[in-house]
Structures are given as C-alpha cells and as structure tokens.
Amino acid sequence: MKVLITGATGFVGGHLVPALIERGYQVKCLVRNEDKARCLKAQFDVETVIGDVTDADSLHGISENIDYVIHLAAMGHVSSVSKEAYNRFTGINEGGTRNLINEFRYSKTLKKFVHFSSTAAMGPVGEVILDEESAPNPVTPYQKSKWRSEQIILDACSEFAFPGVIVRPCMIYGVGGYGEFYKFCKFMKKGVFPKVGLGKNLTPLVHVDDVVNGAILAMENGRNGQAYILASDTSIEMDELHRLIMKNIGKWAPYIYVPVPITLGVVRIIEIVAKVFEKEPIVNCMNIKSTVYDRTFDIKKAKNELGYVVRISFDKGINETINWFKSQGKI
Ligand SMILES: NC(=O)c1ccc[n+]([C@@H]2O[C@H](COP(=O)([O-])OP(=O)(O)OC[C@H]3O[C@@H](n4cnc5c(N)ncnc54)[C@H](OP(=O)(O)O)[C@@H]3O)[C@@H](O)[C@H]2O)c1
C-alpha cells in the first residue's frame, strides 16, 4: 500500500514518515524544494515528487497508484494576523487542499485522504470541555483557514463521495518541533512568561508520536466525512506545565503573577506598535486569551472509532523534548 504525504519535511512529517515505513507502507512525499527532497531520500527509504500544493499543474499525475494520502502541508504560523499572512493561509491551507482533492477526485486507487486540520479550527469556544460536536467559532486567519479547509473536504465527501477524513490535533510538541511549545520554553527560561490568571488554566498539549499514531489510525479506520480530535487524555494546568518545563531546563527564572486585564492591555500596545511598523507582534491578545482559557478536549470519538490511545505522558514527553532542544543548543 502506497501513502502520499504532503508536508513530509515539516515537524509532524519527520515523525510520520518513519512510522509509516515501520508499519510496512511504501511512502511517497510531495516536496516543494529539491534540496529538501534529496535530504528526505538520504534519510528514509521514500520516493519523492516535486510539487507545490498551491500550484495545481505541479500536482498533475501524483495520484497515480496512491492508496492513501496524509495531507500535512500547511502554513502554520498560527499567530500571524497580517493581510499578507491571511492571503498565504488562504492560498496554502484552503487552495492547496482544493487542488489536491481535484487531483485525486477521479483516482481509482485512493482509499482514504486524511486531512490535517487543527483544534484551532474550532476557535475560542466558550466551553471547558470540547468535542467534535462543539459549535465552531474560528476568529484568526489561521483558525478560519483551517476551518474552511475542513469544509472543502466535507463538501467533496458529500458531493462526490470523496474518502476524506479530518484529524484535529491540539498543540503538538516533541522532538523537532519549534512551534508554540518551544516558544513557551524559551519565554519561561528567560523569565518573561508571566503567570497570567490563577495558573490553573487548562492547556491542551499532545505529543507528536500520539498524533502520528492517531493519523495512521484515522487512515486505517476513520469514517469518511468525519472529524477526529487528537489530544491528550486531559489538558495540563499552566502551573504544572511551567513546573515541568523549568525542572527539565534546570534553571530558575521568575514567574511573576500579572492580572489578565493588565496583560491584555500591555499586549494590545505590543500589537499596535507592531502594526505601525508592519511587523507580526511577538505575542497577541488571542495568544493570551487562549493561554487563560480552560480548555480540554474529549477524545472519546477517536478512542472509540479509531482505537486511538494516548501513550506519552507529559512528564516523559517534556523531558525528552527539552533534552533534545538542549542537544541542539536551542534552549
Ligand atoms: N504543530 C502543531 O502544533 C499543530 C497543531 C495542530 C495542527 N497542526 C497541523 O498539522 C500539520 C503539520 O504541522 P507541522 O507542525 O508539521 O507543520 P510544519 O512543521 O510547519 O510543516 C509544514 C510542511 O508543509 C510544507 N508546505 C508548506 N507549504 C507548502 C506548499 N505550498 N506546498 C507543499 N508543501 C508545503 C512545508 O514544506 P517546506 O519544508 O518546503 O516548508 C512543510 O513540510 C499542519 O497541517 C498543521 O496545521 C499542527
């Protein structure tokens, strides 16, 4: 069975490719950069094809003899709010998904197309426990583009029985990841990560190995036209996350309590200054609000329908990830 992966050169792709090979799948990677394609081939036993999901012509013929697709490719700078970022989110996350569906629409071999969305697509929903039925409220350009990319998949499922399945991971961390979790670690080490709110804020976090396992299960067992949240069994309290990160960094740094309204006021000023200089703010009000919200995801659907199991504890995962940041001289 042959699996085409888009976004194989990214964080999740770097874990998904070896996991599929280990399970006996043949892997083909759609890569937009020739040097990166060469690196991938040097590292793993994979085929590569050069293409860009925003360029429909470059995708022509990639569907041949492909049994499964796992579509990771996306623009994921989740905090970006500029007009330019908005256009790139739309082009890659929505347009790229549409182009791939068009290429695979008439495939005679395709059995499943796993689309990577994100719990971000659900936006800041005003409930503590969220599941796939929670009413969505995407607000930022990233959130909206991920939500609309899901609708593109669902439309194809209902219009021409496209075998699409959606997975929605929450914030992913692990070896190789330089996203939001890495930012937490850097800011906490510098002592510039304040304790906003009471510190009990439930923060969703999932290890990359669990996400990879969930995605493969969605490919094998997922129901067409369904979305599955991939998260840990519970969210972690921000105070506990701070404790685990600082313990593993092995350094003391201040963790000063700042009331939410003051933090939001300061961050609003940062946003305004960044806008004047046409730069992305290093932190925005949405980051603060999502840090303060209590959010946890009910993952019953993935467990019951896919057989998803969370294997990596926060303790183990954070230890391994921070050791890796240290080995790379990044923390
Ligand atoms: N990381 C998280 O915390 C998180 C959480 C929830 C959901 N997700 C979703 O999970 C998926 C994978 O995330 P990730 O963290 O692995 O992302 P990532 O590290 O940013 O990697 C993105 C990948 O997409 C590729 N790509 C971007 N634009 C492309 C284009 N136009 N054509 C072809 N390939 C393109 C990149 O290729 P280059 O190497 O050439 O740039 C890279 O391989 C994404 O859909 C993301 O939205 C991630």
The ligand as an ORCA input file, in Angstrom:
! r2SCAN-3c Opt
* xyz 0 1
  N       2.447     21.773     15.080
  C       1.299     21.926     15.745
  O       1.268     22.273     16.951
  C      -0.018     21.641     15.043
  C      -1.190     21.626     15.807
  C      -2.394     21.326     15.169
  C      -2.419     21.067     13.816
  N      -1.248     21.104     13.091
  C      -1.328     20.831     11.656
  O      -0.530     19.694     11.400
  C       0.064     19.795     10.101
  C       1.550     19.611     10.197
  O       2.074     20.592     11.080
  P       3.653     20.791     11.278
  O       3.810     21.381     12.628
  O       4.383     19.570     10.893
  O       3.932     21.936     10.199
  P       5.353     22.495      9.697
  O       6.478     21.954     10.512
  O       5.207     23.974      9.585
  O       5.494     21.877      8.238
  C       4.715     22.323      7.184
  C       5.008     21.457      5.979
  O       4.178     21.885      4.905
  C       5.010     22.070      3.762
  N       4.412     23.083      2.891
  C       4.051     24.347      3.238
  N       3.548     24.976      2.174
  C       3.582     24.101      1.141
  C       3.219     24.174     -0.219
  N       2.705     25.292     -0.740
  N       3.376     23.074     -0.997
  C       3.897     21.933     -0.489
  N       4.297     21.799      0.810
  C       4.144     22.879      1.596
  C       6.347     22.527      4.318
  O       7.351     22.380      3.347
  P       8.759     23.176      3.413
  O       9.669     22.303      4.215
  O       9.170     23.305      1.996
  O       8.484     24.490      4.074
  C       6.468     21.563      5.492
  O       6.881     20.298      5.037
  C      -0.367     21.157      9.555
  O      -1.481     20.986      8.731
  C      -0.725     21.935     10.800
  O      -1.674     22.965     10.527
  C      -0.067     21.371     13.674
*
